[in-house]
Amino acid sequence: MVNWQWIEIGVLLVVMGTLFSLLGTMGSIFGFTIAIIIVGYMINSIRNKKVTIV
């Protein structure tokens, strides 16, 4: 069973990572920070056994 929500998040992260890498160092730091926040949010959601994307 495939959870399309996770796939969409993964694609979004890849696209965001690509865009930020094109922006240079500041962009990559910004993107890395956002990625950590998103990953932390996803882990927290999994622990709570409910995933809600705002």
VOPAGU-2260 file (C-alpha; in pm, 1 decimal, decimal comma):
REM VOPAGU-2260
SITE   aa  ch    i         X         Y         Z
SITE  MET   A    0       0,0       0,0       0,0
SITE  VAL   A    1     143,7     331,5    -111,3
SITE  ASN   A    2      93,2     648,3      88,3
SITE  TRP   A    3      83,7     918,6    -179,4
SITE  GLN   A    4     109,8    1191,1      85,1
SITE  TRP   A    5     465,6    1084,6     172,5
SITE  ILE   A    6     558,3    1064,3    -197,9
SITE  GLU   A    7     429,3    1418,1    -254,6
SITE  ILE   A    8     632,7    1540,5      44,5
SITE  GLY   A    9     942,7    1365,3     -89,0
SITE  VAL   A   10     901,6    1521,4    -434,5
SITE  LEU   A   11     843,4    1861,0    -274,4
SITE  LEU   A   12    1163,7    1826,0     -69,2
SITE  VAL   A   13    1365,8    1728,9    -377,8
SITE  VAL   A   14    1230,1    2025,1    -576,4
SITE  MET   A   15    1291,4    2263,0    -285,6
SITE  GLY   A   16    1642,2    2123,8    -235,3
SITE  THR   A   17    1720,8    2174,5    -604,3
SITE  LEU   A   18    1592,1    2532,7    -602,6
SITE  PHE   A   19    1782,3    2619,5    -284,6
SITE  SER   A   20    2104,4    2461,8    -416,1
SITE  LEU   A   21    2078,3    2688,1    -721,7
SITE  LEU   A   22    2056,1    2988,9    -489,6
SITE  GLY   A   23    2391,9    2907,4    -333,1
SITE  THR   A   24    2514,7    2875,6      23,7
SITE  MET   A   25    2250,1    3092,5     192,2
SITE  GLY   A   26    1977,1    2909,6       1,9
SITE  SER   A   27    2112,6    2568,0      98,0
SITE  ILE   A   28    2131,8    2666,4     466,4
SITE  PHE   A   29    1773,6    2793,9     448,4
SITE  GLY   A   30    1657,1    2479,8     267,1
SITE  PHE   A   31    1841,5    2254,1     511,3
SITE  THR   A   32    1672,8    2427,4     805,8
SITE  ILE   A   33    1328,5    2387,9     645,7
SITE  ALA   A   34    1402,4    2021,7     568,1
SITE  ILE   A   35    1494,9    1954,8     933,4
SITE  ILE   A   36    1173,4    2123,6    1049,1
SITE  ILE   A   37     962,6    1921,5     801,9
SITE  VAL   A   38    1133,3    1592,1     893,6
SITE  GLY   A   39    1086,8    1664,9    1263,7
SITE  TYR   A   40     721,7    1742,0    1200,1
SITE  MET   A   41     675,6    1417,4    1003,7
SITE  ILE   A   42     842,3    1208,8    1277,4
SITE  ASN   A   43     623,0    1376,3    1538,7
SITE  SER   A   44     314,5    1303,7    1325,9
SITE  ILE   A   45     412,1     937,6    1288,5
SITE  ARG   A   46     456,0     907,8    1665,8
SITE  ASN   A   47     109,1    1053,4    1714,9
SITE  LYS   A   48     -17,2     815,2    1441,7
SITE  LYS   A   49    -184,4    1099,4    1258,8
SITE  VAL   A   50     -48,1    1292,5     966,3
SITE  THR   A   51    -186,8    1635,7     894,3
SITE  ILE   A   52     -31,7    1864,1     637,4
SITE  VAL   A   53    -127,0    2225,8     686,2
